[in-house]
Amino acid sequence: MQDPELRKTFAQFANTPERRIGSDLIVERGQQRPADWPKSFPGQRFVDSDIRTPRSQWQYIPLATVDDLSPNEDNTTSCAVRYGDDTQLAIFHVPRKGYFCTQQMCPHKRAFILEHGIIGDDANGHLYVSCPLHKRNFRLDNGDCLNDDEYKILAFSVKEDGGDLLVQLPPPDELDALIGCVSPLCVLPLLALP
C-alpha cells in the first residue's frame, strides 16, 4: 500500500505510528491467542479525584486534527490517540453535537476499545458510547455509565483551534498511573489467569 493517505486510515493511533496490542496474548499449543478474561472483575469507577492535579489546573494539549476524524454531517467518527507513555484516549466527532474525548479503556474488562463503540443518546438526550464488547453505555460528557452503576470512565473537554483538536488533560504521568496500558488495572487479566 503506497498511498500515505490510505495507509493513515489503518493506523492504530492518530498521533503516533506506534502500535499497542489490544489484548493480552498467551501461547497455547505453540500459537498465540488472546488471554481468557477472568470470570469477573471488580467494578471500577474512574473519577477526577483519582488524579492528583485538580481539573482547574489541567492544560489543553493538541492530540489530533480535525482531518484525523474526517468529520461530516451524517456520520459519527472517532480515532484513538496516545498521551504520555501509556495512556490511550478516544476522540469522537458527533455531527451537530461537537467533539468529545474519553479514556480508551472500558473499565468492565479493561479492553482498549471504546473508540470502536457505537454512539447513541438516551431518553434525556445524553450522548453515550456503548462498549462494543459488553454494551456498557458511558456518557461522553461526564463518563457516567448509564446501565451499570459499578462503572464510570474519565471524560475530557475538547476544543478545536485552527484545525487542531486540543484535549484538556492532567499531567501525563498522573494519567498513565491511573489508566495507562501498564497500570495495575491493565495487567489484572494476566494476574487472574491460572
Residue pairs with C-beta under 8 A, 6 or more apart in sequence:
1 7
1 10
11 17
12 18
12 19
12 20
12 80
13 19
13 79
13 80
13 81
13 82
13 88
14 63
14 64
14 65
14 68
14 69
14 79
14 80
14 81
14 91
15 63
15 64
15 68
15 81
15 82
16 81
16 82
18 82
20 88
20 112
20 181
22 111
22 112
22 113
23 34
23 35
23 111
24 34
24 35
24 187
24 189
24 190
25 32
25 33
25 34
25 35
26 32
26 33
26 34
26 35
26 193
27 33
35 189
35 190
35 193
36 189
36 193
37 109
37 189
38 188
38 189
38 192
38 193
41 108
41 109
41 110
41 188
43 107
43 148
43 150
43 151
44 107
44 150
44 151
44 152
44 185
45 107
45 150
45 151
45 152
46 103
46 107
46 143
46 152
46 153
46 154
46 178
46 179
47 152
47 154
48 54
48 55
48 154
50 178
51 170
51 174
51 175
51 178
52 170
52 174
53 170
53 171
53 174
55 168
55 170
57 170
58 168
58 169
58 170
59 168
59 169
60 157
60 159
60 166
60 167
60 168
60 169
61 83
61 166
61 167
61 168
61 169
62 161
62 164
62 165
62 166
63 81
63 83
63 89
63 91
63 101
63 165
63 166
63 167
64 79
64 81
64 91
64 164
64 165
65 163
65 164
65 165
66 160
66 163
66 164
66 165
67 163
68 79
68 91
68 165
69 77
69 78
69 79
69 91
69 92
69 93
69 99
69 165
70 77
71 77
71 93
71 95
72 95
73 95
73 96
74 95
75 95
76 92
76 93
76 94
76 95
76 119
77 92
77 93
78 90
78 91
78 92
78 93
78 115
78 116
79 90
79 91
79 115
80 88
80 89
80 90
80 91
80 104
80 112
80 115
81 88
81 89
81 90
81 91
81 167
82 88
82 89
83 89
83 167
83 169
83 172
83 175
84 172
84 173
84 175
84 176
84 180
85 172
85 173
85 176
85 180
85 182
86 176
86 180
86 181
86 182
86 183
87 103
87 172
87 175
87 176
87 179
87 180
87 181
88 103
88 104
88 105
88 112
88 179
88 181
89 101
89 102
89 103
89 104
89 156
89 167
90 101
90 102
90 103
90 104
90 114
90 115
90 117
90 129
91 99
91 100
91 101
91 115
91 158
91 165
91 167
92 99
92 100
92 101
92 102
92 115
92 119
92 129
92 140
93 99
94 100
94 119
94 127
94 140
97 127
98 158
99 158
99 159
99 160
99 165
100 127
100 140
100 141
100 155
100 158
101 155
101 156
101 157
101 158
101 167
102 114
102 129
102 138
102 140
102 143
102 153
102 154
102 155
102 156
103 114
103 143
103 153
103 154
103 179
104 112
104 113
104 114
104 115
105 111
105 112
105 114
105 153
105 179
105 185
105 186
106 112
106 113
106 114
106 131
106 133
106 134
106 136
106 138
106 153
107 151
107 152
107 153
107 185
108 131
108 133
108 134
108 136
108 148
108 151
109 133
109 134
109 189
110 185
110 186
110 188
110 189
111 131
111 133
112 181
113 131
113 132
113 133
114 129
114 131
114 138
114 153
116 132
117 129
117 130
117 131
117 132
118 129
118 130
118 132
119 127
119 128
119 129
119 130
119 140
120 127
120 128
120 130
120 137
121 127
121 128
122 128
122 137
122 146
126 139
126 141
126 146
127 139
127 140
127 141
128 137
128 138
128 139
128 140
128 146
129 137
129 138
129 140
130 136
130 137
130 138
131 137
131 138
135 147
136 145
136 147
136 148
136 151
137 145
137 146
137 147
138 144
138 145
138 146
138 151
138 152
138 153
138 155
139 145
139 146
139 155
140 155
141 155
142 155
143 152
143 153
143 154
143 155
144 152
145 151
145 152
145 153
154 178
154 179
156 167
156 168
156 169
157 167
157 168
158 165
158 166
158 167
158 168
159 165
159 166
159 168
160 166
169 175
176 182
176 183
177 183
179 185
180 186
